[in-house]
């Protein structure tokens, strides 16, 4: 099975890379992640001064990570003089160097790291909502390199499509979508306090933000000439295919490795060929080249159909139905079509797949 893909002229052996963050924060960490088989590496974001990170800084559940992490806590000199030269020598996959944040930072950093990078990823997390500033940053970087430039889109940007258009117009190659979402907050009831973060505010990432990430990837992928790298909520080989169908050519993942363990990279890549085969694809490039179908909007309800052989009569459908249209009896499930709105919630919540006809065919 062919897992290769291409981003702005860079060939990747497979579409999965780590996202910028703590797992790619120094040489040893990066080399370990590379050993798990990823198609490329992205560094932790390097800026002109080391970050002062308050501790604790990472909070995890099975569905999301909240963090108050910043950019690299290492000074740029350590990256430039030690880490990046060693990676250039030892790394066997393409290296995307993540930098932040202002055009003044780019003036200082890009000339120093250009020789080590196969491409650049630029975080826009702290530059506000003015997309014209993004264009100025791209132009500044382009003065010092001909290598691909990917601008990382934070979800607070009000117009993702305009963001991508500006990136392309000013000389960029692509967009990485999306960064973590915030501000968010965790509250400790025992101490009556915000759990962590400056002023109690932190960022959220992981599987919980995947639906938002998919939508934004699809939006920006419609901008002609833009290469999209999808990130935000990936935790399985199926998720990779969804992002590729949405319009990405490659993906990044980090939060799920914090939640489920670092070996998740190896596990996802092991499952990827079988997942391609399961859904009728012969290669990653075939997924990338497949147009995402969008269903015709209809306004008449489609009512749920119950497969009584699959049904365990658990009553989940009855309990969750917002229209009080389902009644579960001892050996039967009755749908009152006069009450049923055709919303589809019952079908998506059925634990045994016994309900069809609203989202899916019978």
C-alpha distance (Angstrom), angle and dihedral (degrees) to the residues before:
residue distance angle dihedral
X1 . . .
X2 3.80 . .
X3 3.82 109.7 .
X4 3.79 97.7 171.1
X5 3.78 124.1 121.9
X6 3.79 138.3 169.4
X7 3.81 133.6 -130.1
X8 3.82 118.5 -169.5
X9 3.79 91.6 -29.9
X10 3.82 95.9 -43.4
X11 3.80 114.5 120.9
X12 3.81 116.6 -139.9
X13 3.81 123.9 -166.4
X14 3.80 88.2 -140.8
X15 3.81 135.2 -0.8
X16 3.84 99.3 -111.5
X17 3.80 121.5 100.1
X18 3.80 133.4 159.3
X19 3.79 116.2 -103.5
X20 3.77 120.1 -124.4
X21 3.80 110.9 -81.7
X22 3.81 145.6 88.9
X23 3.82 96.3 -37.9
X24 3.81 90.9 63.8
X25 3.78 97.9 40.5
X26 3.81 101.1 118.7
X27 3.81 143.3 6.1
X28 3.82 97.3 -83.7
X29 3.80 94.2 47.9
X30 3.79 92.5 47.1
X31 3.79 93.7 49.1
X32 3.81 90.6 50.4
X33 3.80 92.9 51.0
X34 3.81 89.0 47.1
X35 3.81 89.4 53.5
X36 3.83 89.2 61.6
X37 3.81 90.0 70.1
X38 3.80 103.7 -102.8
X39 3.80 117.4 163.8
X40 3.79 95.6 -126.9
X41 3.79 142.8 -6.4
X42 3.79 131.3 -118.2
X43 3.81 117.6 -165.9
X44 3.76 126.6 -136.4
X45 3.79 108.8 -91.3
X46 3.80 111.5 -81.2
X47 3.79 118.7 -153.5
X48 3.78 136.3 175.2
X49 3.78 93.2 -89.9
X50 3.81 133.1 27.8
X51 3.78 116.8 -96.8
X52 3.79 120.4 -112.8
X53 3.79 101.3 -140.5
X54 3.83 119.5 -164.3
X55 3.80 114.6 -134.3
X56 2.99 134.8 -99.3
X57 3.77 91.9 40.5
X58 3.84 110.4 159.0
X59 3.82 127.1 60.6
X60 3.79 120.1 179.0
X61 3.79 139.3 -166.8
X62 3.80 128.4 168.7
X63 3.79 91.6 -92.1
X64 3.78 105.8 35.3
X65 3.78 148.6 11.7
X66 3.78 123.3 -137.1
X67 3.78 116.2 -160.9
X68 3.78 143.7 174.3
X69 3.79 92.5 -164.3
X70 3.77 118.1 137.4
X71 3.79 131.6 -169.3
X72 3.81 123.3 -51.2
X73 3.78 115.0 -39.5
X74 3.81 87.8 -151.0
X75 3.81 119.7 90.5
X76 3.80 115.6 -107.9
X77 3.80 90.2 -116.6
X78 3.80 90.6 65.5
X79 3.79 91.1 53.1
X80 3.80 93.2 45.1
X81 3.81 98.5 44.0
X82 3.81 102.3 32.0
X83 3.78 119.7 9.5
X84 3.80 104.0 40.9
X85 3.84 95.7 44.6
X86 3.82 90.0 51.9
X87 3.80 91.5 47.3
X88 3.80 91.0 49.3
X89 3.80 88.2 55.1
X90 3.81 100.7 40.1
X91 3.80 108.3 28.0
X92 3.82 115.3 97.0
X93 3.80 97.4 -167.2
X94 3.83 131.5 62.2
X95 3.79 115.7 -75.1
X96 3.80 120.7 -140.4
X97 3.79 109.9 -166.2
X98 3.79 113.4 -148.2
X99 3.80 116.0 -146.3
X100 3.80 136.4 177.4
X101 2.93 152.0 -118.3
X102 3.83 141.1 -39.8
X103 3.78 131.1 29.1
X104 3.80 87.6 -108.1
X105 3.81 88.6 56.4
X106 3.81 89.1 50.6
X107 3.82 91.5 51.6
X108 3.78 88.3 58.0
X109 3.80 102.2 36.7
X110 3.80 109.1 36.1
X111 3.83 96.6 63.0
X112 3.81 89.4 49.8
X113 3.81 97.5 50.5
X114 3.81 102.3 28.8
X115 3.80 95.3 99.8
X116 3.80 92.2 56.1
X117 3.81 99.9 47.0
X118 3.80 129.7 86.0
X119 3.80 87.2 -169.4
X120 3.78 140.9 -11.8
X121 3.79 130.8 -118.2
X122 3.79 113.6 -164.5
X123 3.78 121.0 -159.6
X124 3.80 115.9 -140.6
X125 3.80 94.4 -175.6
X126 3.79 97.5 120.9
X127 3.81 105.0 31.4
X128 3.80 100.0 86.5
X129 3.81 129.5 -124.8
X130 3.80 101.8 -59.6
X131 3.81 105.2 113.3
X132 3.80 91.6 -166.6
X133 3.81 87.1 71.8
X134 3.81 87.9 56.3
X135 3.80 88.7 56.1
X136 3.80 91.5 51.2
X137 3.80 90.5 51.6
X138 3.81 91.9 51.0
X139 3.81 91.2 49.9
X140 3.79 90.8 49.5
X141 3.81 92.7 52.0
X142 3.79 92.4 45.7
X143 3.81 89.9 60.4
X144 3.80 89.0 67.4
X145 3.80 105.2 35.7
X146 3.78 144.8 30.8
X147 3.80 91.4 -159.5
X148 3.83 121.5 111.4
X149 3.80 116.9 -75.9
X150 3.80 119.7 -154.1
X151 3.80 117.9 -172.2
X152 3.80 114.6 -151.5
X153 3.77 112.4 -133.4
X154 3.79 119.0 -140.6
X155 3.82 112.9 -151.7
X156 3.81 92.5 -125.0
X157 3.83 88.6 73.1
X158 3.84 102.3 108.9
X159 3.83 97.3 -147.4
X160 3.83 112.9 35.6
X161 3.80 92.8 176.8
X162 3.81 92.3 54.7
X163 3.80 88.3 47.7
X164 3.82 90.4 56.2
X165 3.81 92.4 44.5
X166 3.80 91.0 53.5
X167 3.80 91.4 48.0
X168 3.80 91.2 53.1
X169 3.81 95.2 42.7
X170 3.81 93.4 51.4
X171 3.79 95.4 49.5
X172 3.80 105.9 -86.5
X173 3.79 124.6 136.2
X174 3.74 105.8 -149.8
X175 3.77 154.7 -12.7
X176 3.79 130.0 -114.1
X177 3.80 107.4 -149.0
X178 2.96 127.0 -135.1
X179 3.79 133.3 12.2
X180 3.80 121.4 -167.9
X181 3.80 118.9 -65.3
X182 3.77 126.3 -115.9
X183 2.85 169.3 -83.6
X184 3.79 95.4 -16.9
X185 3.79 131.8 156.2
X186 3.81 140.3 -147.9
X187 3.82 117.8 -155.5
X188 3.80 126.3 -156.9
X189 3.80 108.0 -148.9
X190 3.82 93.3 -165.6
X191 3.79 93.4 60.4
X192 3.82 96.1 28.0
X193 3.78 89.1 -128.9
X194 3.77 144.4 113.6
X195 3.78 104.5 -93.1
X196 3.81 99.6 -132.4
X197 3.77 146.7 -32.0
X198 3.78 135.2 78.5
X199 3.82 105.8 -52.6
X200 3.82 85.4 -8.2
X201 3.81 94.0 -70.0
X202 3.82 121.8 129.1
X203 3.82 140.7 159.1
X204 3.81 127.4 -101.3
X205 3.80 128.4 -146.8
X206 3.80 139.8 151.7
X207 3.81 134.0 77.1
X208 3.81 92.9 -25.9
X209 3.84 92.1 70.2
X210 3.81 96.6 46.7
X211 3.85 96.6 102.0
X212 3.81 90.8 53.8
X213 3.81 91.6 45.7
X214 3.81 92.7 51.2
X215 3.80 92.2 51.6
X216 3.81 94.1 49.1
X217 3.82 92.1 45.5
X218 3.80 88.6 53.9
X219 3.80 92.5 47.9
X220 3.80 96.6 50.7
X221 3.81 94.0 40.7
X222 3.80 88.6 68.4
X223 3.82 90.4 67.9
X224 3.80 105.2 101.8
X225 3.79 115.0 -113.3
X226 3.81 96.5 11.8
X227 3.80 120.3 127.2
X228 3.79 112.7 -149.1
X229 3.80 126.6 -153.2
X230 3.81 109.5 -164.8
X231 3.79 122.1 -140.6
X232 3.77 134.4 160.0
X233 3.79 125.1 87.5
X234 3.81 104.2 2.2
X235 3.81 114.7 153.5
X236 3.82 105.4 144.7
X237 3.80 143.6 37.6
X238 3.82 88.1 -106.4
X239 3.79 89.2 58.3
X240 3.81 89.9 55.1
X241 3.80 91.0 55.4
X242 3.80 91.1 48.4
X243 3.80 91.6 54.4
X244 3.80 91.2 47.3
X245 3.80 91.5 50.4
X246 3.80 89.0 48.3
X247 3.80 89.3 58.8
X248 3.81 109.5 -83.9
X249 3.81 122.8 127.8
X250 3.81 94.6 -159.4
X251 3.79 137.1 3.3
X252 3.78 142.0 -138.8
X253 3.80 129.0 -147.9
X254 3.78 132.7 -175.7
X255 3.80 113.9 136.4
X256 3.81 94.8 62.2
X257 3.81 88.5 55.3
X258 3.81 88.0 55.3
X259 3.80 90.6 49.0
X260 3.82 102.4 39.8
X261 3.80 102.9 20.7
X262 3.78 136.4 -88.3
X263 3.81 95.2 -86.4
X264 3.81 88.2 71.3
X265 3.82 86.9 91.7
X266 3.80 91.0 61.6
X267 3.79 92.2 43.7
X268 3.79 94.7 51.1
X269 3.81 92.0 48.8
X270 3.80 90.7 48.4
X271 3.81 89.9 54.1
X272 3.79 96.4 42.2
X273 3.84 98.9 86.2
X274 3.80 91.5 50.3
X275 3.78 91.5 47.8
X276 3.80 91.2 52.0
X277 3.81 89.8 51.1
X278 3.81 92.1 45.9
X279 3.80 91.3 58.0
X280 3.79 95.6 41.6
X281 3.81 100.8 -102.9
X282 3.80 125.8 136.8
X283 3.81 97.6 -163.5
X284 3.78 145.5 0.7
X285 3.79 89.8 -105.9
X286 3.80 89.6 57.9
X287 3.80 89.4 56.7
X288 3.81 90.9 48.4
X289 3.81 90.8 50.6
X290 3.80 94.2 48.0
X291 3.80 114.6 101.6
X292 3.77 115.8 -128.6
X293 3.78 110.1 -118.6
X294 3.78 118.0 -137.1
X295 3.76 117.6 -155.9
X296 3.77 121.9 -122.3
X297 3.77 110.9 -102.6
X298 3.82 112.7 -115.0
X299 3.77 129.7 -176.6
X300 3.79 102.7 -162.3
X301 3.82 114.2 91.6
X302 3.78 122.5 -107.7
X303 3.78 108.0 -152.1
X304 3.80 125.4 -138.9
X305 3.79 120.9 -102.6
X306 3.79 118.8 -149.3
X307 3.80 124.3 -141.7
X308 3.80 100.9 -153.3
X309 3.81 91.8 -167.3
X310 3.81 90.3 62.5
X311 3.80 95.5 36.4
X312 3.83 117.7 101.4
X313 3.83 92.5 -172.3
X314 3.78 90.2 -122.1
X315 3.81 91.9 151.4
X316 3.80 95.4 -132.4
X317 3.81 90.1 128.6
X318 3.80 91.8 50.6
X319 3.80 93.2 47.6
X320 3.81 96.3 48.7
X321 3.83 100.1 39.2
X322 3.82 106.1 117.7
X323 3.82 91.7 -160.3
X324 3.83 97.9 50.5
X325 3.80 88.1 -124.9
X326 3.83 100.9 133.1
X327 3.77 128.7 72.3
X328 3.80 121.3 -177.9
X329 3.77 114.7 -151.1
X330 3.79 129.3 -175.2
X331 3.82 95.2 -80.1
X332 3.77 103.0 -1.0
X333 3.81 142.6 60.4
X334 3.80 117.0 -147.1
X335 3.81 121.2 -158.6
X336 3.79 114.9 -163.4
X337 3.81 101.4 -148.0
X338 3.80 91.2 -167.6
X339 3.81 88.5 64.4
X340 3.81 99.5 31.5
X341 3.81 112.2 103.0
X342 3.80 94.5 -168.5
X343 3.81 91.6 -120.6
X344 3.81 95.2 147.3
X345 3.81 98.8 -136.1
X346 3.80 93.2 123.0
X347 3.80 91.6 54.5
X348 3.80 93.4 51.2
X349 3.81 94.1 45.8
X350 3.81 99.0 45.5
X351 3.83 105.7 115.3
X352 3.82 94.8 -152.9
X353 3.80 102.2 40.2
X354 3.78 91.4 -114.8
X355 3.80 94.1 138.0
X356 3.80 124.6 74.5
X357 3.76 139.8 148.5
X358 3.81 102.4 78.0
X359 3.81 105.9 66.8
X360 3.78 96.8 3.0
X361 3.78 133.3 40.4
X362 3.78 118.7 -100.0
